[in-house]
Amino acid sequence: MPQPSMPIRLASPAGRGLLFAAVLASGMVFLDGTVVNVALPHLGRSLDASVSGLQWTIDGYMLTLAAFVLLGGALGDRYGRRRVFLIGVVCFTAASVLSGIAQNIEWLIAARFLQGMGGALLTPGSLSLIQASFHPDDRGRAIGAWSGFSGVSTALGPLLGGWLIDALSWRWIFLINVPLAVVVVLAALRWAPESRAAGSASQAAAGTGGAVIGAAGSTAPRFDITGALLGALGLAGITFALIEAAQQGSSGGPVLVVVGAVVGVVAAVAFVLLERRKGSAAMLPPALFRRRLFSVLNLYTVVVYASLGGFSFFLSVQLQNVAGYSALKTGLANLPMTALLLVGSPWAGALVARIGPRLPLTVGPLIAAPGVLLLRGIDKHASFWTDVVPGVFLFGLGLTFVVAPLTTSVLAAAEDRFAGVASGFNNAASRVGSVLAVAALPLLVGLSGAAYRMPTELAGAFRAAMLWCAGLMIAGAVLALLFVHRPPPEKPTPRSD
């Protein structure tokens, strides 16, 4: 087991083992964020689910993942990164099993909420283990490998999921996590040293087994469970109101919709007020938002990822229930987009360093929007190569100009001392955009009940949804053009002699 004075080298067996565990664990989370879209028509028929059931299957997972990912990182810093990481893996796997054996849609939704909570513990843990454990000379390469391989898992998710659904059952997209998790746990126990942030209360009581490595220059972690719960309640209430409005509004249940909206708005306002009152002790320090560029970039994130979330939700259902594609062919339809992201993201990230973020973040959505509009022509006679691939290719090309430049720009817009929380918040903002889009779009286009199984009704809703997705992309381009600029260089901190 590595000792505190001996940080892990990437070329060592321990380094390779730790990286493997971190990549495989985060890969499970990213895979389950994409693969379920392909399974929606199948699990909908199997569990006799309505549109709202499909929405909650996606949003239940994304909601808890977005709401608790910052808290998950803070828990790891305080109580031990390996410990919290392993708890997250076990929680995620148990929820995957519950999802795989679900007997009704309510059961599946509850399991997906739990799965998102497990993902919120293990995702920041996988990266913080790398940050805290590797030798500084190897840390950049290790994080780069983590990002690259995690991107591969995201890319392969729809393809692997489509094959599992057609060959076995939709249930196996969840059950496959069990053997993967066993490997992760064994690898983490063998190679991952325990670590905590310097100054945490539990640091003095080291005794969880393994070496304890304090992150260099870190401070006591923020532990704001009240803020996390208020943020989750705010997002959940608003999401509930949007999803249930189409179901309840005409059937005597509008009161529930109003209550959900009020609870969501009140909780969201309380979250903002609480974070302001806590100041530097808050989970989300208000000082982050003193730079207008950081706020603008995160608003941009919500808008653009809302388009991506709505696009992914509707396209998979349209291809299977209207065009008659198999799950595997639907997974293949997503491949051009993910391949472009994998190949082009490093180049696009480097582009920002040379010319600044405004041009890539403006041009990207303007390329993606026509791709979305091309896909409006998908019908029961849709050709894979002429009706699907061109639109998906353009959409993916546009995203290539967005994803890496956006991450780079968000980190550059925040002070160095807030790099971790800025990255975590931007990640949460992307998931919030997807959650809100999946909740709101079916209401906006009039899709409810079992209408997604009826090709004629679904086709009309799909065409309208693609207009909304294209509009969101154009709104993002306008935001970037008007308000995004190259961030000023960080001012050096004055020395106190």
Secondary structure, 3 states (H helix, E strand, C coil): CCCCCCCECCCCHHHHHHHHHHHHHHHHHHHHHHHHHHHHHHHHHHCCCCHHHHHHHHHHHHHHHHHHHHHHHHHHHHHCHHHHHHHHHHHHHHHHHHHHCCCCHHHHHHHHHHHHHHHHHHHHHHHHHHHHHECHHHHHHHHHHHHHHHHHHHHHHHHHHHHHHHHCCCCHHHHCHHHHHHHHHHHHHHHCCEEECCCCHHHHHCCCCCCEEECCCCCCCCCCHHHHHHHHHHHHHHHHHHHHHHHHCCCCCHHHHHHHHHHHHHHHHHHHHHHHHHHHHCCCCHHHHHCHHHHHHHHHHHHHHHHHHHHHHHHHHHHHHCCCCCHHHHHHHCHHHHHHHHHHHHHHHHHHHHHCCHHHHHHHHHHHHHHHHHHHHCCCCCCHHHHHHHHHHHHHHHHHCCHHHHHHHHHHHCCHHHHHHHHHHHHHHHHHHHHHHHHHHHHHHCCCCCHHHCHHHHHHHHHHHHHHHHHHHHHHHHHHHHHCCCCCCCCCCCCCC
